[in-house]
Amino acid sequence: MKDIIVIDDVIPENYQKYIFDIVMGKNIDFPYYYYTMSGVVDKHDRKPNPFSLIEKKNDIGVFAHRLVKEGKNNSEHTNNILHPFHLFKNRIDENLSNTKLNIDFDKLVRLQANFITERKRLLPYHTPWHVDQNVPHVVMIYYVVDADGKTLFKNGKSVKPKRGRCVIFNGELEHSIQLSKSYRVVLNFNFLL
């Protein structure tokens, strides 16, 4: 199960704007918390993510808002963020029909909005390689904005962030974030298999 599936306009434009307005805090309070590592830590105890093998010296900081943590709703905004993806799940399912990948919102264990600011210096070129969970899972990354910092895969493939695009892949695939000259905002979903 090594598939990498890219779906453009996974949700219609009006819902892309709706998601953008929420995560960018347009007319609402959508707080981000700063973490010193892209392998995000728990905001309360600031301990490194136990699944992250990233060394701090080789990583970058990230602003994040945890919507779902350990399978539980962790934000007042979770249902609003999930709503468009539930409405258009058939688009996701159609694109996954010839793969072994599956998206099951009942098995959503982690969802967070990640905001990475632009980088004037692009060294290192990308964040360290990592997986999001230490159990079998599927990752779906939804790109909230266009950016030049790609999602890189250790197998040599990459996906460029484009508003409304999502990439779905087996969570065992090591991936990283290419540093960007523009800010980068994504929703990162982790589903158990």
VOLO-544911 format. One record per residue (C-alpha): residue number from 0; residue in three letters; x, y, z. Coordinates in steps of 0.02 Angstrom, whole numbers, plus 50000, padded with zeros to 5 digits. Layout:
REM residues N
<NUM, "ALA", <X, Y, Z>>
...
This chain:
REM residues 193
<0, "MET", <50000, 50000, 50000>>
<1, "LYS", <50115, 50137, 49936>>
<2, "ASP", <49988, 50243, 49842>>
<3, "ILE", <49996, 50433, 49839>>
<4, "ILE", <49831, 50504, 49777>>
<5, "VAL", <49809, 50688, 49732>>
<6, "ILE", <49634, 50761, 49717>>
<7, "ASP", <49610, 50939, 49654>>
<8, "ASP", <49456, 51034, 49713>>
<9, "VAL", <49412, 50898, 49836>>
<10, "ILE", <49282, 51021, 49902>>
<11, "PRO", <49200, 51158, 49796>>
<12, "GLU", <49268, 51336, 49791>>
<13, "ASN", <49139, 51407, 49913>>
<14, "TYR", <49193, 51278, 50043>>
<15, "GLN", <49376, 51311, 50005>>
<16, "LYS", <49344, 51493, 50052>>
<17, "TYR", <49244, 51438, 50204>>
<18, "ILE", <49392, 51333, 50267>>
<19, "PHE", <49514, 51474, 50226>>
<20, "ASP", <49410, 51600, 50325>>
<21, "ILE", <49405, 51486, 50477>>
<22, "VAL", <49589, 51438, 50486>>
<23, "MET", <49648, 51614, 50443>>
<24, "GLY", <49539, 51685, 50582>>
<25, "LYS", <49426, 51791, 50472>>
<26, "ASN", <49293, 51860, 50591>>
<27, "ILE", <49323, 51720, 50717>>
<28, "ASP", <49451, 51675, 50848>>
<29, "PHE", <49555, 51530, 50783>>
<30, "PRO", <49708, 51521, 50896>>
<31, "TYR", <49873, 51447, 50842>>
<32, "TYR", <50005, 51387, 50964>>
<33, "TYR", <50189, 51394, 50926>>
<34, "TYR", <50291, 51235, 50934>>
<35, "THR", <50479, 51231, 50915>>
<36, "MET", <50472, 51074, 50806>>
<37, "SER", <50367, 51025, 50655>>
<38, "GLY", <50337, 50855, 50739>>
<39, "VAL", <50211, 50951, 50845>>
<40, "VAL", <50210, 50932, 51033>>
<41, "ASP", <50067, 50937, 51154>>
<42, "LYS", <50027, 51118, 51196>>
<43, "HIS", <50007, 51083, 51381>>
<44, "ASP", <50166, 50991, 51426>>
<45, "ARG", <50276, 51044, 51279>>
<46, "LYS", <50353, 50871, 51267>>
<47, "PRO", <50409, 50812, 51095>>
<48, "ASN", <50287, 50708, 50996>>
<49, "PRO", <50334, 50528, 51040>>
<50, "PHE", <50308, 50477, 50858>>
<51, "SER", <50431, 50605, 50794>>
<52, "LEU", <50609, 50549, 50760>>
<53, "ILE", <50656, 50727, 50714>>
<54, "GLU", <50805, 50805, 50798>>
<55, "LYS", <50766, 50982, 50853>>
<56, "LYS", <50927, 51050, 50778>>
<57, "ASN", <50871, 50997, 50604>>
<58, "ASP", <50691, 51056, 50617>>
<59, "ILE", <50587, 51215, 50608>>
<60, "GLY", <50452, 51289, 50716>>
<61, "VAL", <50268, 51282, 50669>>
<62, "PHE", <50106, 51363, 50724>>
<63, "ALA", <49969, 51233, 50749>>
<64, "HIS", <49789, 51217, 50805>>
<65, "ARG", <49741, 51041, 50860>>
<66, "LEU", <49563, 51005, 50809>>
<67, "VAL", <49560, 50819, 50848>>
<68, "LYS", <49682, 50741, 50969>>
<69, "GLU", <49690, 50554, 51007>>
<70, "GLY", <49521, 50532, 50922>>
<71, "LYS", <49433, 50663, 51027>>
<72, "ASN", <49367, 50834, 50979>>
<73, "ASN", <49492, 50962, 51042>>
<74, "SER", <49422, 51125, 50971>>
<75, "GLU", <49259, 51219, 50953>>
<76, "HIS", <49299, 51230, 50766>>
<77, "THR", <49315, 51044, 50730>>
<78, "ASN", <49138, 51012, 50667>>
<79, "ASN", <49142, 51165, 50554>>
<80, "ILE", <49308, 51109, 50477>>
<81, "LEU", <49248, 50930, 50452>>
<82, "HIS", <49078, 50975, 50379>>
<83, "PRO", <49133, 51005, 50197>>
<84, "PHE", <49238, 50846, 50196>>
<85, "HIS", <49089, 50744, 50256>>
<86, "LEU", <48977, 50824, 50123>>
<87, "PHE", <49098, 50781, 49982>>
<88, "LYS", <49168, 50618, 50047>>
<89, "ASN", <49104, 50534, 49889>>
<90, "ARG", <49237, 50632, 49790>>
<91, "ILE", <49370, 50561, 49904>>
<92, "ASP", <49299, 50384, 49894>>
<93, "GLU", <49290, 50390, 49703>>
<94, "ASN", <49475, 50436, 49693>>
<95, "LEU", <49523, 50298, 49814>>
<96, "SER", <49418, 50162, 49734>>
<97, "ASN", <49565, 50079, 49644>>
<98, "THR", <49682, 50087, 49793>>
<99, "LYS", <49699, 50003, 49962>>
<100, "LEU", <49679, 50172, 50047>>
<101, "ASN", <49522, 50214, 50144>>
<102, "ILE", <49460, 50369, 50233>>
<103, "ASP", <49344, 50333, 50379>>
<104, "PHE", <49298, 50486, 50483>>
<105, "ASP", <49249, 50370, 50627>>
<106, "LYS", <49435, 50324, 50635>>
<107, "LEU", <49502, 50503, 50633>>
<108, "VAL", <49632, 50509, 50772>>
<109, "ARG", <49718, 50673, 50733>>
<110, "LEU", <49673, 50832, 50640>>
<111, "GLN", <49769, 50992, 50651>>
<112, "ALA", <49791, 51153, 50556>>
<113, "ASN", <49975, 51190, 50525>>
<114, "PHE", <50035, 51365, 50484>>
<115, "ILE", <50217, 51384, 50432>>
<116, "THR", <50279, 51559, 50397>>
<117, "GLU", <50384, 51603, 50247>>
<118, "ARG", <50571, 51571, 50256>>
<119, "LYS", <50697, 51702, 50203>>
<120, "ARG", <50836, 51573, 50219>>
<121, "LEU", <50791, 51404, 50147>>
<122, "LEU", <50920, 51303, 50244>>
<123, "PRO", <50888, 51165, 50280>>
<124, "TYR", <50797, 51134, 50116>>
<125, "HIS", <50660, 51031, 50199>>
<126, "THR", <50609, 50970, 50370>>
<127, "PRO", <50673, 50798, 50424>>
<128, "TRP", <50587, 50642, 50357>>
<129, "HIS", <50449, 50578, 50472>>
<130, "VAL", <50288, 50481, 50491>>
<131, "ASP", <50141, 50553, 50588>>
<132, "GLN", <50093, 50401, 50693>>
<133, "ASN", <50177, 50241, 50751>>
<134, "VAL", <50025, 50135, 50705>>
<135, "PRO", <49952, 50093, 50533>>
<136, "HIS", <49863, 50247, 50469>>
<137, "VAL", <49816, 50350, 50316>>
<138, "VAL", <49864, 50534, 50300>>
<139, "MET", <49762, 50664, 50209>>
<140, "ILE", <49838, 50836, 50188>>
<141, "TYR", <49721, 50973, 50128>>
<142, "TYR", <49805, 51130, 50061>>
<143, "VAL", <49718, 51288, 50122>>
<144, "VAL", <49826, 51406, 50017>>
<145, "ASP", <49939, 51400, 49865>>
<146, "ALA", <50122, 51391, 49916>>
<147, "ASP", <50289, 51346, 49841>>
<148, "GLY", <50340, 51227, 49981>>
<149, "LYS", <50296, 51051, 49922>>
<150, "THR", <50254, 50897, 50024>>
<151, "LEU", <50403, 50786, 49987>>
<152, "PHE", <50407, 50597, 49997>>
<153, "LYS", <50564, 50498, 50031>>
<154, "ASN", <50526, 50392, 49877>>
<155, "GLY", <50560, 50547, 49769>>
<156, "LYS", <50381, 50600, 49735>>
<157, "SER", <50313, 50771, 49785>>
<158, "VAL", <50150, 50869, 49787>>
<159, "LYS", <50139, 51058, 49767>>
<160, "PRO", <50016, 51148, 49882>>
<161, "LYS", <49867, 51217, 49788>>
<162, "ARG", <49711, 51283, 49872>>
<163, "GLY", <49576, 51149, 49869>>
<164, "ARG", <49698, 51007, 49833>>
<165, "CYS", <49724, 50861, 49948>>
<166, "VAL", <49850, 50721, 49948>>
<167, "ILE", <49808, 50553, 50027>>
<168, "PHE", <49941, 50423, 50064>>
<169, "ASN", <49988, 50276, 50172>>
<170, "GLY", <50053, 50341, 50337>>
<171, "GLU", <50205, 50228, 50330>>
<172, "LEU", <50276, 50337, 50189>>
<173, "GLU", <50407, 50452, 50259>>
<174, "HIS", <50375, 50631, 50208>>
<175, "SER", <50435, 50806, 50246>>
<176, "ILE", <50395, 50988, 50210>>
<177, "GLN", <50496, 51083, 50082>>
<178, "LEU", <50532, 51255, 50151>>
<179, "SER", <50438, 51393, 50063>>
<180, "LYS", <50463, 51575, 50018>>
<181, "SER", <50277, 51597, 50049>>
<182, "TYR", <50176, 51549, 50202>>
<183, "ARG", <50103, 51372, 50201>>
<184, "VAL", <49938, 51321, 50283>>
<185, "VAL", <49871, 51143, 50282>>
<186, "LEU", <49748, 51032, 50371>>
<187, "ASN", <49832, 50869, 50420>>
<188, "PHE", <49715, 50721, 50447>>
<189, "ASN", <49771, 50552, 50519>>
<190, "PHE", <49650, 50404, 50504>>
<191, "LEU", <49682, 50234, 50583>>
<192, "LEU", <49672, 50085, 50466>>
